[in-house]
C-alpha cells in the first residue's frame, strides 16, 4: 500500500509543520527567496530549526527573510549565496556551510528553472539539467559529510509531473547533438531529480540518509517566467482575463509535500519514494495523466547510471 498522511492536496505547509519541534536541527533550502521555496523555509523555520536559505540573489532574498520574521519573529534564519548553474558557486557554498555547522539534518533541493531557451551553465551543461539536477547533485555530494553526521537526515528533491515528458538520454543529456526541446529538457531534468532520490536510497556510503522526490503540484510562481502568455493560456493555466485555473495550489499549499517529506513520521525508515499531495504517488496512468510517477523515474538501473554520469560530469568541472 502507498504511504499516506492526514494531509492532502490543499493542506497549508504550516499545518504540516505544526507540532514538530526541531530545536537544534539545521535545514538548508535552495531557491528559498520566493514561491514554494519561501513557504517551505517559513514552515521549517516555524519548528525552531536553524534554516539556511541558499539563494542566487541574497539582496532579493532580504524581503523574503523579513517576511518570515514578520510571521515568526524568533526564527533562526540566514541567507547564503548559491548559483546552481555554476559548480564553483556550489563548492563555495559547501565550504561556507561546513564552517558554519557541524551537521545538516535536512536538505531541500527546491530551486529550479523550467522551459528555458537553450542555454548552458557556467560549466557548459544544458541549463535545465545542469541547474535542476547537476548543481543539486554536486551540492549533495559536498554536504554528504554533514548529512552523515546527523542522526536521521532527510534530503528532498523537487521533481514534477513534467518528468513524464522524458526519461534520461544517456547518450546526449546536454543536447550537444539532438535538437533542443525546452519541454523534453525540463522533463529529463525532473526525471533526474526523481532518480537522484532512488540513487541516494541505494548508496551504502550515505546509508543513514533518507531521500524523497516531490511533485509539489501546479502553482503559479516565477517558474513560469520563460513562458509566453499565449502558451500559458493554451495550457489552460490562466484564462483570457488572467485568472489562474482553480486547480492550481497556492504557494503554501505547494510547499506542503516538501515539508511533509522533510518531517513526516509516516516516512520514518523509508527512502527513494516519489511523493505528491502529501502521500506516495501511484504509478502514472492515462486515466489520471496529471498525477502519478512513471516507471522510468524509479528505475534503479537508470538511477545508478545517472549517478555515475553525474559524478563524471562534475569531476570534469573540478
N, C-alpha and C positions, 0 to 999 in steps of 0.2 A: 504494500500500500504506500502511496506517496506521503511524504511528511507534510503535515498541515499545521495550522496555528489558529488562535482565536481571531486573527486579523484577516483583512481581505482587501479587495480592490480599492475601496475608498478610505481605508484607515490612514489617519494622520501619523506621521513619523514620531511625533512627540508622544502619542498614545502607545506606540510600540516600546518607546524608551522608558515610559513611566514605570516606577517601581524598581528599576535597576540601579544599583549603587556601584559605580566604577571608580570610586576614590582610589587614587594610587595607580590607576591604569593609564596607559598612553595610547592614543589613537592618531594616525596620520591619514588625512583625506586629501586626495588630489582634486583639483578643479572645484575648490570649496568657496570660490568668490561669488558664485551666483547659482541660480537654478536649483536642481536637486542636490548638488554638492553642498550649497549653503545650508539647506534644510537638513541634510544628513549631519553636517557639523553642529548645527544648533541642537539636534536631538541627542547626539552623542555627548556633547558638552553638558547638557542638562542632567546627565547621570553623575557628574562630578569628575569625569575623566579629564585628563590633560589632552587637549586637542591641538594638533599641528596642522594648519591649513596650508597645503602646498599649492601655490598658485603661480600662474605665468606673470601676472601683473600685481605685485604687492600693493602698489598705490591704489589701484582699483579695489583691492580687497579690503581696504581700510573701512569702507562703508559697510561691507558685509560683517566685519568684525564688530563695528558699532551696533549693527542690527542684532547680533547675537547677545551682546552685553546689555542692550536695552531690555530684552526679554528675560535674560538670565544674568543679572549683574555680577554674580560671584564666580562666573566660569573662568577656567584657566585655558585660554586660547591664544595661540601665537600664529603669525603669518610668516611663511617661508617661501622663497622664490624657487620655482621649478618650471623649466621648459621641457616638456616630454619629447619634443621634436629635436632635442639636442642632447646627445648622450653625455657630453661634458657637463651639462647642467644637472643631469641626473646624478652623475658621480659627485658633483659639488654638494648637492642636497644630502646625499648619503653621508658624506663626511661631516656636514653640519649637524645632521640628526644624531650621528654616532657620538658627537661631542656633547650633545645636549641631554641625551637619555641613555640609560643602561639597558633598556629593553623596550620592545614595542609589542603591545597586546593586540592592536587592531590596525590593519592596513586596508583602506578602501580606495581602490583604483577607479575613481569616479570620472576623471576628466576624459574628454574625447572630442573628436570632430566628426562631422557627418556630411557625406555627399559633396566633398570639396572638389574644385577643379584639380586636374593633375598637378601635383606638387611633390616636392622632395623635402625630407628632413635635412638638418644640417649635416647628417652623415650619409645622405644620398639615398635613403629608403623612401618608398612611396608613402605619402604623408599620412594617410589614414592607418595603414598597417604600422607605420613607424611610430605614430603617436598613440593610437588606441591600444596597441599590443606591445610593440617592441620597447618603447620607453617605459611602460609599466613593468614589463618583464625584467628590464635592467634594474629598475628600482627595487623590485622584489629580491633579485639576487644580491644587490648591495645591502639591503636591510635584513637579509635572512639571518645573520648572526644575532641581531637584536630580537627578531621574532623567536628564534630558538631559545633565547634567554627568558622568554615569558612562559607562564605555566600552561596556558591553553589558548595560544594566539589564533586569530582568525584573519583571513585575507578574503576580501570581497572584490570581485572583478565585474565591472558593469558591461554586460553584453546587451543584446537587443533582439527583438523578434526579427529585426533585419538580418540576423545571421542566416535566415532561410534563403537568402538570395545567393549565397555562395559558400562552399567549403574552402579549404586552403589549396591554392595552386602551388604545389611544392616546386614545380619546375620554373615558375616565374611569379613569385609572390609580390614582387615590386613593380610589375608591369613594365619591365625593361623591353620586352618583345611583343607581348599581346596588346591589343587595342584597349585603351583605358575606358572603363565604365565606372562612373562615380558610385553607383549603387552596388555593383559587383565588388568594388574595392571596399565599400563600407561593410557589406555582408561578410567578406573574408576577414576583415579586422575584428568583427564581433564574434565570428566563429572562433577566431584565435583566442579571444578573451574567455570563451567557454572552455576551450581545450586547455587553456592555462590552468584553470581550476582543477580539471581532471589530472593534469600533469603534476600539480602540487600534491594532490591526494595520493599519487603513486610513487612519490620520491622518498626514498629511505633517509636521505640526508636532511629532510625537513619533516620527519615523520610526526612531530608534535604539532605541526601547523595544519589547521583545517582551512580549506579554501572553497568558496562558493561563487558561482556565476549568477548574475542577477539581470533579469529583464525588468526594468522599472515601470514599463507601460508607456503609453503615449502621453507626452507632456509638452506643451509649447514653451520652449526656452530659447536661449541663444544658440542651441544646437542647430536650429533651422536657418541660421543666418546666411548660408550659402545657397539657399533655395529661392528661385524667383517666385513672386507672388502667384503667378498663374499655375505653377506646379503645385504649390501648397493648396490652392483651391481645387485643382484637378484631383488631388488625393482625397478631397473631402475633409481636410483638416480644419479649414475655415470656410465660411460661406461668402457670398459676394459682398456682404457688408462687413466682413472681417470678424464675424463672431466665431469663436472656437467651438469645434464639434463637442457636444456634451459628453461624448465617450472619453474625452481626454481627462487626465487627472490633473489636480493642482500640483505644484512643486512639492508640497508637504506630503501629499498622497504618493507622489512618485518616489519620494525618499524612503518610504516605509519599508519596502522589501530589503533595501540595503541595510537599514538599521536592524531589521529582524535577522538578516544574515549575520550581522556582527554580534548580536546579543541573544538571540532566541535560544531558550533552553531546549526546545524541541530538536535543535540541530547538534546538541552535545554528542561528541563521539562520531559524527558524520563528516564527510568531506567529498568534494568533487561533484556536488549536485548543482543543477540548474534550477533557479528559483524564480517565481513570478507571483505577484499578488499575495505575498506572504505565505507561500506554500511551494512545495516541489512541483515543478511543471510536469504535465503529462506529455507523452510523445505527440509531435505535431501531426495534424490530420487535415484533410481537405474540409472536413465538417467544421473545424474551428481554426481557420487559417491565421488569425491574429494572436493566437496563444500557442503554447507548446514548444517543444525543443526537437530539432532534427537529430536523427541518429548520428550523423557525422560530427555533430558538435559535442558528443560524449564518447567518441571512439578513442579507446586507449592507445591503439597503434598510431593514430594520427596525432594524439597528444604527445606521445614520445618523440615522434618525428619532428613535430613543431618545436618541441623543447630543444632538441639537438640543433635544428636550424637556427633558432633564436640565439642560442649560445654562440654559434659560429658567427652570425651577423654582428653581434655585439663585440666579439673578440676582434673582428676586422676594424672596428672603430676605436679600439682602446688606444 
